[in-house]
Structure formats: C-alpha cells, structure tokens
Amino acid sequence: MATRLDRKLVAETALGLLNDVGLEGLTLRRIAKELDVQAPALYWHFKNKQELLDEMATELYERMTAPMTAAGADAGGDWKALLAESCRGMRRTLLGYRDGGKVFGGTRLRHSAPMQPMETYMAVLTGAGFRPHRAACAWFTVYTYTIGYVIEEQSVFPVPGEPWRDPTYDLDDRERRLGADFPLTVVAGEELFGDTARGFEDGLEAVIAGIEAALLHGA
C-alpha cells in the first residue's frame, strides 16, 4: 500500500496507466487498484475525474517545463526559435502518453508554479517588438495548434512510440474507396494522415509566419 497518498502520487499513477487503458479506461477505481487502496480513498483528493485530469495536466506541464524553459534560454531572444522549440517539446511530451493531447487539452493547471515559462515567453516576445496582448495571442495560437495537432495525430497513431496506424486512416484503403469520385480528397488525406511529423513542422512554420505577418507587423 502507498505510504503517503497525495494528489501528485495519484496523478503520476494515472499517467503511468494511460498507455495501458487509455483515457476512456482510466477510472478512479482502476487507479485505486494500481495503488492498492480502496476507491473511496481517492475521493479525499479528487471529487471527480475532471479534477484528476486537471492534476494530470499540471503534472504533464511540469514535465514539459525544463525543456521549454531551456528552449527560452537557448533562443537568445529569437522569438521564432522559442515558439518552435517549445511546441516541439510539448508535442514530444504529449505523444509519450496514450491520449496525451486529450488529457492536456481543455484542462486547468492546479497551481501557479508552471506560470514561469509563460512569463519567459512573454518577455522574449515583447522584447522582440510584440505588444503584450499580441504576444499572448502569439503564444496561445501556437499552443492551441500544437494541442489540436497532437489530438488528431494520436487518432491516427494511437499507440505511443509505435508506427501502428488505425485502419480508419489507411491511405491505400482511402484511395480505393474515394479515388474515383474524390481525387483531391485523397491527396488531402496523404497530407493529413501520412507523415504527421513532417506535417507538424510544415504547419508550425506556416503558423509562425502568420504570427509574424499579422501580430508583429500587422496593423
């Protein structure tokens, strides 16, 4: 039995179970079994699954913090490098967990400790000439792009670290079914469901270019 049951231990255990059971299979009862405690013991720490997800997201964010903060230090004031490296680090972390994007997206951080990276990003962006509100918009834009991309990417490749593709997104099958009537859709599918790592980089480059045009130099 765990010697000291607290929120952090429960969240770490839940993250450890994700690759086995996925988000839908992750229940307080299953976590309690892993911790060798009775399920009601967890309700002292979490009223419901959403509170647990918030704690899990906070733990994930803390695991991202070191490389993201390093990205800010290494950027040397280069705001494009800062945004790109931070998003790459976020994507790598989330892809390490089954349904990682879904776990992280839409949740609330549980305390203020992870706020330091945001302060770093804002400082670099405003130092590069962004007005504060536009700096915030720039960060939120690449952040939501990354979260959304990972959620879609994990629909195609649901098993972390494995090249197994969900048959729904089999490119040859899509071409056989759609090619005669929807040839352009087939081409789009190759982009959307093919090399997702390259697709992420292409999209990130486009997003950052748009941020520069619209938020830094735009009226």
C-alpha positions in Angstrom: 0.0 0.0 0.0 1.2 3.5 -0.7 2.8 5.0 2.4 1.6 8.5 1.6 -1.3 9.0 -0.7 -1.5 12.5 -2.2 -2.6 14.3 -5.3 0.7 14.1 -7.1 1.1 10.4 -6.5 -2.4 9.7 -7.8 -1.7 11.8 -10.9 1.6 10.1 -11.6 0.0 6.7 -11.2 -2.8 7.8 -13.6 -0.3 8.9 -16.2 1.5 5.6 -15.8 -1.7 3.8 -16.6 -2.6 5.8 -19.7 -0.7 3.7 -22.1 -2.4 0.5 -20.9 -6.0 1.7 -20.6 -6.3 5.0 -22.5 -8.4 7.9 -21.3 -11.7 6.1 -21.6 -10.5 3.2 -19.5 -8.9 5.4 -16.8 -11.2 5.4 -13.8 -10.6 6.2 -10.1 -11.4 2.6 -9.4 -8.6 1.4 -11.8 -6.2 3.9 -10.3 -7.1 2.7 -6.8 -6.4 -0.8 -7.7 -3.0 0.1 -9.0 -2.2 1.9 -5.7 -3.6 -1.0 -3.7 -6.2 1.2 -1.9 -9.9 1.4 -1.8 -11.5 3.7 -4.4 -13.2 6.0 -1.8 -9.7 6.9 -0.5 -9.1 8.8 -3.8 -12.2 10.9 -3.3 -10.5 12.7 -0.4 -8.2 14.1 -3.1 -10.4 14.3 -6.2 -14.1 15.0 -6.3 -14.4 13.7 -9.8 -12.5 12.7 -12.9 -12.2 16.3 -14.2 -10.2 17.3 -11.1 -8.0 14.3 -11.7 -7.4 15.3 -15.3 -6.5 18.8 -14.2 -3.9 17.4 -11.8 -2.6 15.1 -14.6 -2.3 18.1 -17.0 -0.4 20.0 -14.3 2.0 17.1 -13.9 2.4 16.9 -17.7 3.1 20.7 -17.9 5.7 20.4 -15.2 7.4 17.6 -17.1 7.4 20.0 -20.1 8.8 22.9 -18.1 12.5 22.0 -18.1 12.9 21.6 -21.9 10.6 24.5 -22.6 12.5 26.8 -20.2 15.7 25.6 -21.8 14.3 26.5 -25.2 13.7 30.0 -23.9 17.2 30.3 -22.7 18.7 28.8 -25.8 16.6 31.1 -28.1 18.7 34.1 -27.2 15.9 36.4 -27.9 14.9 34.7 -31.1 11.1 34.5 -30.7 10.6 32.2 -33.6 13.0 29.7 -32.2 11.4 30.0 -28.8 7.9 29.2 -30.1 9.1 26.4 -32.4 11.2 24.6 -29.8 8.6 25.0 -27.1 5.9 23.5 -29.4 8.2 20.6 -30.4 8.9 19.8 -26.8 5.2 20.0 -25.9 4.4 17.6 -28.8 7.1 15.2 -27.8 5.8 15.0 -24.2 2.2 14.5 -25.1 3.0 11.9 -27.7 4.6 9.9 -24.9 1.2 9.2 -23.4 -1.8 7.5 -25.0 -4.4 10.2 -25.4 -1.9 12.7 -24.1 -3.4 15.5 -26.2 -6.9 14.8 -24.9 -5.7 14.7 -21.4 -4.0 18.0 -21.6 -6.4 20.0 -23.8 -9.1 21.9 -22.1 -7.8 21.3 -18.5 -6.9 23.8 -15.9 -3.5 24.0 -14.2 -3.8 23.4 -10.5 -1.3 25.9 -9.1 0.8 28.8 -10.2 4.2 27.1 -10.3 4.1 26.4 -14.1 3.5 30.0 -14.8 7.2 30.9 -15.0 7.6 29.6 -18.6 4.7 31.9 -19.7 6.5 34.8 -18.1 9.6 33.9 -20.1 7.8 33.6 -23.4 6.0 37.0 -22.8 9.4 38.6 -22.0 11.0 37.3 -25.2 8.1 38.2 -27.4 7.6 41.7 -26.0 11.3 42.2 -26.3 11.1 41.3 -30.0 8.5 44.1 -30.5 5.2 42.4 -29.9 2.7 44.3 -27.9 1.7 42.4 -24.7 -1.8 41.4 -25.9 -0.4 40.3 -29.3 2.4 38.4 -27.6 -0.2 36.5 -25.6 -2.1 35.8 -28.8 1.0 34.6 -30.5 1.7 32.1 -27.7 -1.9 30.9 -27.5 -2.0 30.4 -31.3 1.0 28.1 -31.4 -0.1 26.4 -28.2 -3.6 25.5 -29.5 -2.1 24.5 -32.8 0.1 22.0 -31.1 -2.6 20.6 -28.8 -5.0 20.2 -31.6 -2.4 18.6 -33.9 -1.4 16.1 -31.3 -5.0 15.1 -30.7 -5.6 14.4 -34.4 -2.2 12.8 -34.7 -3.0 10.4 -31.9 -6.2 9.4 -33.6 -4.0 8.2 -36.5 -1.2 6.7 -34.4 -2.9 5.8 -31.0 0.0 3.8 -29.5 2.9 5.9 -28.2 6.2 5.1 -29.9 4.6 2.6 -32.3 4.1 3.0 -36.1 0.8 1.1 -35.9 -1.8 3.1 -37.8 -5.5 3.0 -37.0 -7.1 1.2 -40.0 -9.6 4.0 -40.4 -6.7 6.1 -41.7 -5.2 3.6 -44.1 -4.1 5.6 -47.1 -4.4 2.8 -49.6 -7.9 2.0 -48.4 -8.9 5.6 -48.7 -7.6 5.8 -52.2 -9.5 2.7 -53.2 -12.8 4.0 -51.7 -12.5 7.6 -52.6 -10.1 8.0 -55.5 -12.6 7.8 -58.4 -15.0 10.4 -57.0 -12.9 12.5 -54.7 -9.3 12.6 -56.1 -8.4 15.8 -54.3 -9.7 14.5 -51.0 -7.3 11.5 -51.5 -4.4 13.9 -51.9 -5.5 15.8 -48.9 -5.6 12.6 -46.9 -2.0 11.9 -47.8 -1.1 15.2 -46.2 -3.4 14.9 -43.2 -2.8 11.2 -42.3 0.6 10.5 -43.9 3.9 11.7 -42.4 2.5 13.5 -39.4 5.9 14.6 -38.0 6.6 16.4 -41.3 3.1 17.8 -41.3 3.5 19.2 -37.9 6.7 21.0 -38.9 5.1 22.4 -42.1 2.1 23.6 -40.2 4.2 25.1 -37.4 6.3 27.0 -39.9 3.1 28.4 -41.5 1.6 29.4 -38.2 4.7 31.2 -37.1 4.9 33.0 -40.4 1.3 34.1 -40.0 2.0 35.3 -36.5 4.9 37.4 -37.8 2.8 38.9 -40.5 -0.4 39.5 -38.6 0.7 40.1 -35.0 4.2 41.6 -35.2 4.0 43.6 -38.4 0.2 43.8 -38.9 -1.8 46.9 -38.2 
